[in-house]
Amino acid sequence: MSEDLPALPPCPECAGIYAYEDGALLICSECAHEWSANPEFSTERIYKDANGNVLQDGDWVTIIKDLKVKGTSKTAKVGTKVKINRLIDEDHDIDCKIEGIGVMKLKTMFVKKA
């Protein structure tokens, strides 16, 4: 008895073909990645600044609060413009380089889109 089951899409992370449904999500049995079968529902994180503007890689932002740099006596001053190198899914969301200070990670709650 062969039943015609709808073909599930391959995993977007590892291209594995052994996915299964768990409620509204599809789960890859090879790498355990979870994604939505419904294209309208996305689990992708949206990064927003202190004012609620959506941020993307390459955007310019302005620091809205003096931030002490851990391990040094330096401070990132209010009004400093910073270019976002990339947005990362960690405690500090923004990976950037501040002139005079160097490479830093910032939280989106301390910046506004320039």
C-alpha positions in Angstrom: 0.0 0.0 0.0 1.7 3.1 -1.2 0.2 6.4 0.0 0.9 9.6 -1.9 2.3 12.0 0.7 3.1 15.6 -0.1 6.9 16.0 -0.6 8.5 18.2 2.1 11.1 20.8 1.1 14.7 20.1 1.8 16.4 21.7 4.8 17.5 25.3 4.1 20.6 24.8 6.4 22.1 21.5 5.3 19.9 20.6 2.2 18.9 17.3 4.0 15.9 15.5 2.5 14.7 13.9 5.8 12.4 16.5 7.2 9.3 15.9 9.2 6.4 18.0 10.4 5.9 19.0 14.0 2.9 21.2 14.3 3.4 24.3 12.1 7.2 23.7 11.9 9.3 21.5 9.7 12.3 19.9 11.4 15.4 18.4 9.7 16.3 15.0 11.2 19.9 15.4 10.0 20.9 18.8 11.6 17.8 19.6 13.8 17.2 22.9 12.1 13.6 24.1 12.5 11.7 26.3 9.9 8.2 27.2 9.0 6.3 25.4 6.3 4.2 28.6 6.0 6.1 31.3 4.0 4.1 34.0 5.8 5.4 33.0 9.2 9.1 33.5 9.6 11.3 32.7 12.6 14.0 35.0 11.3 15.0 37.6 13.8 14.3 41.3 13.1 16.7 43.8 14.6 15.3 47.2 15.6 17.0 50.3 17.1 15.9 52.3 20.1 13.2 54.0 18.1 11.8 50.9 16.5 13.4 51.3 13.0 14.5 48.0 11.3 18.3 47.6 11.1 20.2 45.8 8.4 23.9 45.0 7.7 25.7 48.0 6.3 23.3 50.6 8.0 24.8 53.6 9.8 23.7 54.1 13.4 24.3 56.8 16.0 25.1 55.9 19.7 22.5 57.4 22.0 24.3 56.9 25.3 27.9 57.1 26.5 29.1 53.5 26.6 32.2 52.4 28.6 34.4 50.0 26.8 35.0 47.0 28.9 38.7 46.4 29.8 39.8 50.0 28.9 39.3 53.5 30.1 37.8 54.5 26.8 34.2 55.6 26.2 32.1 55.5 23.1 30.5 58.9 23.2 26.9 60.0 22.4 26.5 60.9 18.8 29.3 58.7 17.4 28.3 57.4 14.0 29.0 53.7 13.5 28.5 51.5 10.4 27.0 48.0 11.1 29.4 45.4 9.8 26.9 42.6 10.5 24.0 41.8 12.8 24.5 38.7 15.0 22.2 36.6 17.1 23.9 37.1 20.5 23.6 39.2 23.6 25.2 42.1 21.8 23.5 42.3 18.4 25.7 44.7 16.4 29.3 43.8 15.2 31.0 47.1 14.3 34.2 49.0 14.4 34.4 52.4 16.2 37.1 54.8 15.1 39.6 55.4 17.9 38.3 52.4 19.9 38.3 49.4 17.5 36.1 46.4 16.9 33.1 46.3 19.3 29.8 44.7 19.8 26.8 46.9 20.7 23.3 46.3 21.7 20.6 47.7 19.4 18.9 49.4 22.4 21.8 51.9 22.6 21.7 53.0 18.9 19.4 54.8 16.5 19.4 54.7 12.8 21.3 57.6 11.3 
